[in-house]
């Protein structure tokens, strides 16, 4: 297989996005030892917004084109605000990260159902195989957790928000830096409006500051810019399927950085995810494969 410079940039951006996004789960877990979920989320939004404003002031790019502002705001409120708030509150309600990851693993299948009217059976089987691999990885969490109804509702809310927001973002033909300052500003404003009804506990120690810097700058700015670029240039089912790689990479980082060993079932789940994704990408619509290089 021959790789040109465009293909190498695409694969490099994809690999970097998965690595940065996967590290977020570890840093978020560490940060929540020193802050309540909503407090951590609000501080993350504030830090990301401040960084984006600084970048925008240097580049001179502040807002989307006038006719795209409402659509951009709606996509951001769903994909960033609604998804993040539902995600964090679902964790606060007792839904385990494994259960939440499994619910969110439905996103590529839901995206395919909404966007691709004609698709191959092997592509669908690839998505289902990857979802099964994800379920295997988090089986212990699924078995041991008792999920409250409110937590389930919030998990489904996160799924609907990120699916709807991703589809809406795909339709916006503009550079990511024209979208993100407005989107994070509105998400920060919405979080401030919800603050009186949420628990607020923060201890400003190094154990909070380092995860907050990672989540607020590396994930919310760096990884989000990469994700928007992938959404604009690639097949949306393929892009959302990349999230199946997040628990795989997170598990490997967890083993390498924190020493938590990988079980045989986790390794089997990883293999199923990789095989499933190979089918998803191999049987993508021909036009989309050509456009993605």
N, C-alpha and C positions, 0 to 999 in steps of 0.2 A: 504494500500500500504506500502511495506517495503522499507526502505531506508538504504543502506549500506554506508560505509564511502566514497566510490568512488562517489556515487550518491550525497551525501551531499556536497562533494567538488565541483562537477559539478554545482549543483544548487547554491551554494554559489558564485562561480566564475561568473555565469550568472547574479545573482542579483547584485553583486558588479559592474560588467561591465555596466549594464543598469543604475545604480545609478550614477556612475562617468561620463559616457557619457552624461547623461541627464543634469547634472549640467553644462556641457560645454556651452549649449545654453545661460544660464543666465550669466555666467562669460564672454562669448564672447560679449554679448550685452553691458555689463558694460565696458569692455575694449575698445570697439569701440567708446565710448564717449570721449576717450583721444588719439586715434590713428586712422589713415586711415586704411581701411581693409587690404591692402597689407603690410603696415608697421607692423601691428599687426601679420599677418601671418608669415612674415619673422623673426620677433623677437621670435615667438613661435617655429619655426623650429630651430633657433640658440640655444635656451635654451634647447630644447629636445635633439639636437645633442650633446651639451656639457655634459648633464647628462648621455647620453648613452655611450659617450666616457669614462667618469669617471667610470661607471659601468664596461665597457669592460676592462679598464686598471686594475681593481681589480680582475676580473674573468679570465682574459687572453683570453677571446673569442672576437675576433675582426671582423672576416669576415666569410662569408659562405664558404663551401667547394668550391674548385676551379671550379668544373664543374657546380655549382649552382649559381655562381656569376651573370652572365648575366640575368638569369631567376629571381633571387632575385631583381636585380636592376630594371628590367622591371615591376615586380609586385609592388614594392614600388613607382616608378614614377607614376604609374596609381592610386594605391589605396590611397597613401598619398599625393603625389605632385599634380598630375592632378586633383584629386577630390577636394583637399583643395583650390587650386588656382581657379578652376572654381566656387566653392561654394562661396568664398569670392568676386570674381569679379561679380558674378551674383547678390549678395546683393548690391554691389556698383552700378550696373546698374539699380537698382530699383526693383528687384524681391524681394518680401516679404519673410520672413522666412517660412510663412505658405505655400505659393505657392511652394517654394523650397522643403519643407518637403513632399508635395504631389507628386511632380515629383519623388523624391527619393524613395517614397513609392512603386514605380513600381519595385524596385530592386528585392525583393523576387520572384515576378511573372516572371520577366525576367530570373532570375537565374533558376527557375523551368523549364522554357521553354528550356533553353540551356542545362540543366544537366539531368533532369529526363524524360526519354523517356516514361515511363509508370507511371501514378499517378492516384489517386482516384479523383472522382468528388468532394467529400466532402473536400479534401485537397485544391483543386482549389477554391472552394466556400469559404473556410476559409480565403485564401489570399485575395480574392475579398472583403469579409466582413470586414477584417481588414483595407484594403485600403479605403473602404467606411467610416469606422469610423474615419480614419485619415482625410479624406476630410471634414467630419462634424466638426471636431475640428478646422480646419483652414478655415471654410466657410467664415467668415467675411473678412479674408485676400483675399480669392479668389474673392469675390464679389467686393471689393473696389479697387483692384489693377489694374493698367493698365500696362501690361507687355510689355516692349520693345522687339523687335525681338532679339537683341543682348543678352538680359538677358535670354530669352527662350533658345537660343543656348547654353549659358554657363550652364544653369540648366541641359539641356540634356547631355552636356559634362560631368558634375559632375556625372550624373547617369551612363553613359557608363564607366567612369573611375573607379568608385568604384565597379561596377559589374565585369568588366574585371579584375581589380586588385585582387578582392576577389577570383575569380576562379583561377587565376594564383597562388595566395598565398596558396590556398588549395593543390596544386600539389607539393609544396615544403616541403620535409620531413626533417626538421631541426628545431632546437630550435629557438624561436623568437629572442633571443639575438644574434644569428648569422646573423639575417636578418636586424634588425632595425638600427644599427649604419650605415651600408652602405646605407640603404634606406633614412634615414633622412639626411645623408651627401649629397647625390645626390639631394634631394629636396631642401636643403639649397642652394646648388650651382646653381640649376635652378632658384630659386627665385632671387638670386643675379644677374643673367644674365638678368632677366626681370625687375629688379628694375629701370633702367633709363627710362622706358616707363610708370611707375606707379607713382601715387601720394604718397608723403612721408610726413606725418604729425604725430609727436609724442610729447606728453607731459608726461615726466617721473614723474608722481605723484602716490600717493598710489592707486588712482582709476584705474591706468593702471597696476601697479606692481602686485597687488593681482590677478586680472584676468589672467595676463600673466603667473604667477607662476602656477595657476591652469591648464591653457590650455597647457603650455609647459611641465609640470612635471606630473600632475595627469592624464590628458587626453592623451597627446601624448606619455607618457612613460607607466604609470600604466595601463590605460584603453586599450592602444594599445597592450600591452603584453597579457592582458586577452583576447582581441579579437582574437589575433593570436592563442592562446591556444584553444579557442572555435572553430576556423576555422579548426584547425588540427584534433580535436577529435570528431567533431559533423557533423550532416547533414547540408550541406551548405545552403539549403533553410530555415531550422529551424534557423540557426544562423543569416542569413540576416533578417529573420522575427522578430528577437528581436528588430530591429530598430523601429518597430511599437510601442514598449513600450516606446521609448525615448520621444515622445511628451506627452504621458500620464504622465510619471514621471516628465517631465519638467513642465507641467501644475500644478501638485501637489506641486512641489518645489516653483514654482512661487507664488502659493497661500500661502504656509506656510512661505516662507521667505520674499516675497515682498507684500503680502496682496492682490494680484489680485484675485478676486472672480471667481469661476468656474460657467459658465452658464449651464442651463439645457441641451442645445445642446452639450456642451463639455462633460458632464457626459454621455450622450447617445453615443457619439462617442467613449469614453473610454470603455463603455460596449461592443460596437461592436468590438473594437480591441481585447479585452480580449477573447470574444467568438470566433472570427475568429482565433486567435492564438491557442486556445484550439483545434480547428479542425485541424489546420496545424500540431501541434505536435502529436495529437492523430492518425492521418492517415499518419504519416511519413512512408517511406519504412521500412519493418520489420527489415532488417539487420542493418540499420542505428540506429534504436531505440535500438537494442541490443548492438551496439558498444558504444552508448552514455551512457549506464548504466541506 
